[in-house]
Amino acid sequence: MPDRVDGAAFFASNCAACHGATAQGNGPLAADLQAAPSNLTTLSRRNGGTFPKARALSYIYGDSEQAHLARVMPQFGGAMAEDLVPVEFDGIMTPTPRVLAALLAYLEAIQE
């Protein structure tokens, strides 16, 4: 099963340029973006103290409600869907791309 160490590696390679090495929204490319990247260490705080796992996954994977041109962050769907692991969302085991399951574990671990 993927863990937060795997997620940290994915984050460093794919997310830190915008969100920053510490996920606080201050990456080296952040100033060049139209919308400031979110501080990912405060997701739980902004969600009443609970990590919004399903919403975070939906956004990272590519929320169908967000048109491609309406968002700055790339969608990480596609070929990832071929390597799935079960992740529990609200008591339901849900097939989730392995790398995104690891990223969720990492993001949950860094909440302030």
C-alpha positions in Angstrom: 0.0 0.0 0.0 1.4 3.5 -0.8 2.3 5.7 2.1 3.2 9.3 2.8 6.8 8.8 1.9 5.7 7.8 -1.6 3.4 10.8 -1.6 6.1 13.2 -0.5 8.2 12.1 -3.4 5.3 12.6 -5.9 4.7 16.0 -4.3 8.3 17.1 -4.6 8.3 16.1 -8.3 4.9 17.4 -9.3 3.6 20.0 -6.9 6.4 21.8 -5.1 7.2 24.1 -8.0 3.8 25.9 -7.3 2.9 24.9 -3.8 6.4 25.1 -2.3 8.6 22.5 -0.7 6.6 22.9 2.6 3.2 23.0 0.7 2.3 26.5 1.9 1.6 27.9 -1.5 5.0 29.6 -2.0 6.8 27.7 -4.7 9.2 29.3 -7.1 6.5 29.4 -9.9 3.7 30.7 -7.6 4.3 34.4 -8.4 3.8 33.7 -12.2 0.4 32.2 -11.7 -2.9 34.1 -12.1 -4.3 32.4 -9.0 -2.2 31.8 -5.9 -1.6 28.1 -5.1 -3.4 26.9 -1.9 -1.6 26.4 1.4 -2.1 22.6 1.5 -1.1 22.4 5.2 -4.4 24.1 6.2 -6.9 21.9 4.3 -8.2 20.3 7.5 -8.4 23.6 9.4 -10.4 25.1 6.5 -12.7 22.0 6.6 -13.8 22.1 10.3 -10.8 20.1 11.5 -11.3 17.1 9.2 -9.1 16.3 6.2 -11.3 16.6 3.1 -9.9 13.5 1.5 -12.6 13.0 -1.2 -12.7 16.6 -2.2 -8.9 16.8 -2.4 -8.7 13.6 -4.5 -11.4 14.9 -6.8 -9.6 18.2 -7.4 -6.1 16.6 -7.9 -7.4 13.8 -10.2 -9.4 16.3 -12.2 -12.8 17.4 -10.9 -15.3 17.1 -13.7 -16.9 20.3 -12.5 -13.8 22.3 -13.2 -13.3 22.8 -16.9 -9.7 22.3 -18.0 -9.2 26.0 -18.9 -10.9 27.2 -15.7 -8.1 25.8 -13.5 -4.4 26.5 -13.3 -3.4 23.2 -11.7 -3.0 20.3 -14.1 -5.3 17.3 -13.8 -3.5 14.1 -12.8 -5.9 11.5 -14.2 -5.3 9.5 -17.4 -2.7 6.7 -17.2 -2.7 6.7 -13.4 -6.1 5.0 -13.5 -4.4 1.8 -14.5 -2.7 1.2 -11.1 -5.5 1.4 -8.5 -5.5 0.6 -4.8 -8.5 0.7 -2.4 -8.8 3.8 -0.3 -11.6 4.3 2.3 -13.8 7.4 1.7 -16.7 7.8 4.1 -16.7 4.1 4.9 -16.6 3.0 1.3 -13.5 1.3 -0.2 -12.9 3.2 -3.5 -10.4 2.3 -6.3 -7.9 5.1 -6.3 -4.7 5.7 -8.4 -1.8 4.4 -6.3 0.2 7.5 -6.6 -2.7 9.7 -5.6 -3.5 7.5 -2.6 0.1 8.2 -1.5 -0.2 11.9 -2.1 -3.4 12.0 0.0 -1.5 10.2 2.8 1.2 12.8 2.6 -1.1 15.8 2.5 -3.1 14.4 5.5 0.2 13.9 7.4 1.3 17.6 7.0 -1.9 19.2 8.2 -1.3 21.9 10.9 
